[in-house]
Amino acid sequence: MQLREERLLKLQGLSASLRDQSDAELSAAPAHVQNVLRSAGPFGAHPALLRSLLQEIGYSDVAVVDDLLRGFPLIGDIPIDPSAPARKVRTASHTEASLRAIGLAQVSAMASKQLHNKINSADFVKEAQEVFDTTVADSLLGRMSAPRRFRPGYLKFVTRRFAVYQRNARGSLKLRCIDDFHESFVNDACTVRRGIRMGRHSDLLWMLRELSSKLRLPLRLLKSDFKAAYRGCPIRSDHLDFANILLLHPSGDLFFSQQFAMPFGAVGAVYAWDRVGAAISAILRDYFLVPVVRYVDDLFWAETEMSADSCRTLVLEVVSLLGFTLEPSKTPLASESLDILGVTVSLSFDENGVVVSSVPDAAKVSFWLSDIHDCLRSGTLLLALASQLLGRLSFAAWAVWGQVARARLRPLYSFLLAGAGRLPANVRESFEWWERRLTTSFPRTSKIRSLASPIFLVYTDAEGSGGLGAVLSGDGTSEWCMGTADSRFLEVLSPRKTQIFALETVMVLLATVLWQKKLSGCRVLFFIDNTSTLGCLRKGSSKKVDVHAMVTFFWDFAALHHIEVHFRWVPSKLNLSDRPSRGKAPIVGSMVPFRCRWNTIILAIEFALKQASACRSLRG
């Protein structure tokens, strides 16, 4: 705590000394950028302070400060934090030139659609009034221009604005203005070359484990929420032509306004805020040692009971000094139980560590169950509902049950690809599993043991002709096993050039079953040299039906025996199980018999393949 207090005092002094520099930088920025940044927080953005702290912590994306001052791109090659995962998320199908070429026709189409969607009712008038009032309020903050009456031929490009009502945690409806930049083709002019890293509930579990093992003090949960996060990110001047929005006045007339700040509905907005949010989070973590996890504009973390309240105050002040705003109403006092991203997370404590319980929102669960019951009763599933259920259950898997639940989502993915209306057997089985889980498995608990508790290391490997091996180390013991794949197992696998992927996967399952008594209730770190196996086990699913059956078996077994699983890649030359998979003894350890449940595994694969075949026949 002393270090935090010292650094906060330093930050306050630095803020005052750099204020003139920030004011000069803001004055040199385009007028609309100045307006957006000065409304981002109670004291306005502080670019010089933000840059100074990012440089001090050695942050990889200090350039985000320059983009704040000149505006973020709405189209084109979208800049991303260089430390983010390198993968092409989307490729532009439009260029700036092609957007300008379709401009007049596009404006006419947007105007026609907006008028077509107008409903002459009291609901329309009420909704239009709220949208218009929100637009005016944003214009007064300098985030967009004041609404003006639309005239055909005046604008060269435009995007429709409409309202979406979202239900908050208290059950009340909140209007959110959406500008559909997909419909207007602006999002189609974006190329994104890196992914976004979003915090998860599993990050909170990891944090609790680290804190409980090192500090051994009672812990509390905290959370917060950035106010109007996207709206603190200005748009680049040369992209303002593509930031015009079209809205309906309560009278039924068309009005337009130009966005100056990143809007909801634009791809560029997602990545602009991600960079800003990531930079602020990095300062909180690396400079003030606050272990925050960020999901879009939400922050959550854990603190010791003694320091929790002062930490909450510090986070609010730091963000404010940097020029942004956290919602005080969404920054509750520290507690042993908080609603975090739609899940109630609660802490309890025993002699072995922390017990974390996670319960999804009851209203959401009831909603999910209603849809599942309807599908099971009717024996049919519309594709639109399948897509919705996949999103909802993916959230439940991600937030609460982890990979054991993710393994049960693969049939839904296959169903969407098949395009069938009848409920296939594999989807029915998945729904029945979810029904049991949602009805009877609350709360889900995770035991966060101290680092002093046993941890086992398990190395697994396979050889292309069917050789299998594994090495276990931990709790004062070292054991190994070796054997060959059952011929019936090899016969039931889907045909492919080599079965090494399937063999590597089954060996992880076999090792877990073999050493089940030792591993039950413990943390286990698996070392695997096959990246495909590593990836599907981490995800909890595989597109290959036979491998997916093994992955499902593994995660069901691990959950049943309360085995806490982690995975690491290891080079083949450092894989201790490389020798056993080739029929040779490793350097250390005692050999144990290679006992395998081949029949059970074979039956699981056969069942999965049969269900997949039935699903394909429905599509045919």
N, C-alpha and C positions, 0 to 999 in steps of 0.2 A: 504493500500500500504506500509505503514511503516513496518508493521509486515513482509510482504514478503521480503522487502529489507534487514531487519535484518537477516532473516533466510537464504537468499541467501548468505550474507556475512559469516554466520556461516557455510553454506554448502561448500563454497569455502575454508575456513580454514580447515574444516574437511577433505575435499578431499585431500588437500596437506599433512595433518598429517597421513592419512591412506594409502597413495599411496604405501609406502614400504610394508605394510601388504598385500595389494592387489597383488603387484608384487611377493611376496613370495608365496601367494596362487596360483597364476597363474603358477609360476615356478614348483610347486608341482603337477600340473594337467597334465594329458596325453598330449602329444605333439600336437595332432590334436585339442584338446580342447583349448589349448593356442592359436593356430593359428586362430581358429574361433572367440574367444572372443576378441583377439587383433584387429580383423578387423571389430568388431561390431560397433565401433564408432571412431571418430577422435583421441581420446586419449586412446582407448581400454577400455574394460570392467573394472569396478571398484567394484569388489564384496564386499570388506570390507566396502565401503561407502554405497552400496545398503543395506547390512545387517544391518548396524548401523541405517539407517533411518527407515527401516522396523521394527526394534526392538523398536525404539523410538515412532512410531505411534501405536504400539501394533498390528501389522499386523498378520493375521492368518496363513500365508504361508511363513514364513521366510525360510523354507526349500528349497524354490525355488533357493536360492543362492547356496546351496550345490549341487543341481542338475545342475546348470550352470557350476560348477567347475568339476563335474564328467561326465556330459553329460546326456541327457534325453533319456528315453527308446523309442525304435522304435517298440517294440513288448511287449507282456505281459500285466500285470496289470498297466494301465497308471495312474500315480499320478495326482490328481486334487486338487485345492485349497479346503480345508475342508469346507469353507463357501459357496461353490457353491451348487446348488440344488442337493439333494441326489436322484438320479434316475439312474438306469442302462440304459445307452444309447446303448451299444452294448456288446455282449458276444463273446469271441473268439471261433472260430470253428477250429482253428489250434493252435498247440503249437510250441515252438521252436524246439522240437524234430521232429515233423511231417514236419515242413518246411525243416529241414536238410535232412530228409528221401527222400523228393521229389526233392532235390536240382539239381542233374544232369539232370533229365528229364525236370525240370522246366527251366534250363538254355538253353537246346536244343530247347524247345518250344519258349522261348522268342527270341532267335536268329533267328529261322525260321520265326516268325511273323514279326520281324523287317525287315528282307530281303524281305519278301513277300510284305510289304507295301512300299517298295522302288519304286519310279516312275522315270523312266529315262527321265527326262525333265528338262528344265531350272528352273522350279519352285522347283523341288526337290533339285537341286544343290544349289539354293539360300537359301532354308529353312535349308538344312543340314549344309550349311556354317555358318548360323546365330546360329544354335544350337551348333555347334562345337566351334565357337568363344566365345559364352557365357560360355561354359564349361571351356575353357582355361582361360578366364578372372576370373572365380570363383576359379579356381585352383591357380592362381597367388595370390589371396587373402587368400589362405589357407583354403577355404571352402570345397575343394574336391581335390583329387589327379589329377595329370596331365593325360590327356587321353592317353591310351596305346592300341596298337592293340590287338584285341580279339583273343584268341586261344582256340579252343574246349578242354574241360577238365581242363582248368586252374581255372575257377571260380566254386564255389559250389552253388551260388545263384545270381540272377541278376534281375533287373527291367528295363523295356524299358523307354527310354527318347524320347519324341517327343515335337513338338512345337504347341502351341495354340496362335492364334493372337487375341488380345483383342482390342476393339475400346475404346479409352479414350474420355474424355469429349469434347476434341477439334476435335474429329472425325478421328484422325490419328490412325493407327494400331500399336500395340506394341506386340512384340513377348514375350511369356512367356514359359519357359521350364517346362514341366510337366513330372514327374516321376510317372508312374501309379502303385502304390503299391497295388492297389486293384487287378489289373490284375495278379500281381506276388504273390498274396495271403498273403503278409506281413500284410496288414490291417486286414485280417481275423484272425490274431494272436493277436489282441488287445482286451482287456476288459476295458471298461470305465464305471465307477460307478457313475459319477456325470455329470451334464450338464454344459453348458457354458452360462454365462450371457452376452448378447450383448446389448450395448446401442441402443436406438431407437430414432426416431424423437420425440416421446412422452416424452422422458426424457428431451429433449430440451425445450418443452413446459412447463414442470414442473419447470425447471430451470428458465425460463423467468418469470414465475408466482412468484416464490420466490424472485427473484432479484427485479422485478418491484414493488412488494408490500412492500419490506423492505427498498429499497434504494431510490425509486421514482426518479431515474435519467435516462437519455437517455442510451439505451443499444446498444451494437454492437455484432456482431457474429464473431467468430474465428474458425479456423480449422487447422489441421496439419496431417501429415502422416509419420509413421515410415518407414525408408528406409531399404529394405531387411529384414523385421522383422523376418521371420522364419530362415533366414540365420545367425542370431546372436545366435541361439540355437544349441549347439553341440550335437552330438549323443553319447550315451554311448559306451564305448570301446568294450564291449562284444556283441554289436549289429551291429558292423561295417560289419560283414559278410553278413548282409541282406541289406546293403546300397550300393551295387554295381549297377551301372547303365550302360545300353547298348545303344550306340548311333551310328548313321551312319555318316561316313566321307563323304564329298562331292564326293569323288572318288567312293563311294558305298561300301567301306570296313567297317567292324564292328570294333568299338573301345569301350573301357570300362573305367570307372572311379569310384572311391569310394567316396561317400558322407561323409563328416565330419560334415556338418551342416544339420539341418532338412530341408528336401526338400518339395516342393509343390507336393501334391498328397499322402502324408502319414498322417494317422490318428494321429499318435504320434506328428507330427509337429503342428497340430492345437492346441492340448492341451498344448504342451510345450510353444508355444508362448503365449497362453492365460494366463498362469501363469505369465510369464515375463511381458507381457503388463499390466495385472491387478495390479502387484506389482508397476510398474512405475506410473500408473494412480493413485493408492492409495497414493503415496508420493505427487503427484501434488495436489490431493484433500485435504488430511488430514494434510499435513505439510505446504504446500504453499497456501492452501485455494483457489485453482483454480478449478472451478466446471466442470472438464472435463468429457465428456461421451466418451467411447471407443467402437468402432465397429471394431473388428479384429485389423487392424493396423491403423485405422483412429481415430483421436481425434477431437471433436468439443465441443464448449462451448460458453457462453455469458459473457460479461464483461461490466462494465460501460464505456461510451465513454471516460471518463477522464483517466481510467487506462488500456484501451484495448491494446495500443501499448506497454507499459512497460510490461504487462502481456505476450504478445506474445514473447518478448525478453527473459523474465524469463523462459518460458517453453522450449524454444530452448536451453538455457544454462543449465538448470537443467538436461534435458535428456542427453545432451552431457557430463556433469560431471559424470553421472551415467554410461557412457560408451556405449551409444547407439546413434542413429542418427535419427533426424527428417529431412525430405526433405524441405530445405528452399523454393524451388519453389512451394511446396504444402502447404506452411504456409503463405498465403497472409495476407496483412494488414487487420486490423479489418474493418468490413463493415456492413451496414444495410441489405445487401443482399449477400448471399453466396450459392454456390452449395454444398450441403451436402448430401452425399450418393445418388447421382442421382436425388436430388430434390432441386430446387431453393427455399430457405427459405428467406423471406423478412420481415422486421420489419417496422411498422409505429406506430405512437403514437397519442392518443387522451386523452381527459380529464378523461376517465375511466380506462386507462391502455394501454397495448400493443396489437396491432393487428398483428397477424402472418399469412402470406399467404404462401402456399406451392404449388408449381407447378412442376410436374414431367418433366423430359427432353422431349422436343417437339419431337425429333426424336424417342424416345422410345414410346411415345403415338401414333405417326403415325404408327409405326410398329405394336403395339398391335391392333389398330383399323383395319388395313389391314387384319390381321388374323381373327379377329372377323367378319368383313364384309364377308369374303370368306366363313366362316362357316355358317353364316346366309343365304347367297345366295344359297349355295349348299345343305344345310340341312344335312350335314355329318360332322363328326369330327374324324380324325385319333387319335389313342391313344397317339402317340408320340407328336402330336401338342397339344393335351389336357394337357399333362404333362408340356409342355413348357409354355402354356398359364396360367396354374395354378401357376407356379413359378413366372411369370411376374406380373400377377394380384395380387398375394399374396404380392409381393413387393409394388405394388401401394396401396393396402389396408393398409399394415403395415406402409408405409412411409407417406401417405397422408390422407386417409379417415377413417382409424381406423375400429372399429367394424361394423359400418354400411356397409362397403364394405366386410368385412370378412364374414358376414352373407350370402353374395351372392356367396361365393365360395364353399359352401357345395355341391351343385349339381355337380360341376366339380369333387370333390372327389368321389362322388357316381358313376359318369360316368366312372371314371378310374377303379373302382372296378367291374363295370358291364361289361366292355370290349365291348361295343356296338359301331358300326360305325355310325348308324343313330343318328341324333341330337334329344334327348328327349325334351319334352316340358319344363321341369324345367331348363335344360341347356340353351335352347333358351331364356327363360325369363331372366335368369341370364345374358346372353350375351347382350340382349336388354337393361337391366339396365346399364351394363358397357358401352355400346355404348353411351347412354344418358349422363352418368356421365363423360366419357372421352371427349365428344364433347362439352358439355355445362357448365360443372361445374368447370370452372377455373376462378381465383384461388380458392382453398379451404382456407377459413380464420378461424382462431381461435382467439377469443377475450380473452385476458389474463386480467381478472379483478383484481383489488386490493383486498386484503384480507378483506378490509372494506366493500366490496359489499356483499349482502345477500348470505348466504349459508344455505341450508335446509338439515335437517337430516330426513331420511325416514326409518322406521323400518317396515319390512313386515314378515308375517308368515302365515303358513297354517297348518291345522290339517287333519289327514289321512282320516276322514270321509267326508271332504269337507268344513270344517270351514275355513274362511279367515279373515284376519285382517291386519290393517296397522296403523301406527302412524306417523304424520308429525310434525316436530318442526323447528322453524326458523323464523327470521324476526319478532320476538315478538308474534308469534302465536303458538298454539299447538292444533292439531286436530287429530281425529281418526275415523276409520270406521270399521265395521264388517259386515259379511254376509256369505253366503254359495254359493258354486259353482253351477252353473246352471246344471240341470240333462242332458240337451242336450250336454253340454260341456263334461261332464264325459263320455257320450256315444260315442262321436266322438274320444276320445283319444285312442291311441294304447293300446291293452291289456297288462297289467303287474300286478304283485302281489299287488302292492300298487301304487297309483297315487300321492304320496306326492311330488315327483320330479316335475311333471307337475303342481301341485297345487301351490307349492312354486314359480315356475317360472311365472305363470300367475298372481299371486298376485303383483309381481313387476311391471308388465305391467299395471294392473288395477289401482294401486296406482298412477302411472305416468299419466295415462289418467285422473283419478279423480281429481288430483291436478294440472292439466296442466297449468291453468292460473297463479297459484302462481309460478310454477317451470320454466316457459318459460324464457329463457335468463339468467338463474341462475345456480350456481353450486349446485349439489345435491349429498349427500353422503348416499348411501343405506347400511343399516345394515341387513345382511341375515345370518340365522343360518344353512342353508342347503348348504353343500359344493358343491354338484353337480350343484345346481342352480347358486351358486357363480361362479363356474368354467366356465360354458357355457356362462354366461352373460359377463364375462371378456373376453373370447375368441371371442365372437360374433357368436358362432355356437355350434351346438350339433349334435351328430350322430343320436339321436332320432328325427324322422321326425316331429312329432307333437310339441315337445319342440322347435325344430329349427324354426318352423313357428312362435312361440311366441317370440323367441329371435329376429328374423328378424323384426317382428312387433315392438318390443320395440325399437330397434336401429333406425329404420326408423322414428318412432314417436319422439324420442329424437332429432334426427338430424333436423327434420322438425321444431321443436319448439326451437332449439338452447339450449337444456338442456345439460349442461356439467356434465357427470355422473362419479361417482367413487363408488367403492364397498369395503365393509369391512365385514369380518366374525365376528359374535357376538355369544357368548354362548347362548343357549336357555334360561337359567335362567336370562340372562341380556337383553333379547330381549323384548322391550316394547310392541311389538305387539303380544306377546304370549297369553296374556289374551283376547284381542279382537278376535283372531282366535278360541277361545273356548267359545265365547259368553259372555265374561265378560268385563266390562269397565276397562280401565287402570287407573292408579292413577291420572293422570292429563289430561287436554285437553277437548275440546268440541266435541261431536259426530257430524259427517256429514253423509248425506244419502249415501248409498252404491250404486252408479250408475255405471253400467257396460255395455260395448259394447259386450255383449256375442255373438250376431249374427255375428258381424264382425270377432271376434276371431274364432268362429266356422267355418265360411266360409274359413278363411285363412288356418286353419288346414286341412279341407276337401280337399281344392285345393292342398295343399302340399302332402297329403297322396295319392291323385289320381295321381299326377305327379310321385311320387316315385314308385307306383304300375306299371305305364306305363314303367318306366325305368327298373324295374325288369323283366317285360315281354319281353323287348328287349333282355335282357341277356339270358332269357330262350329260 
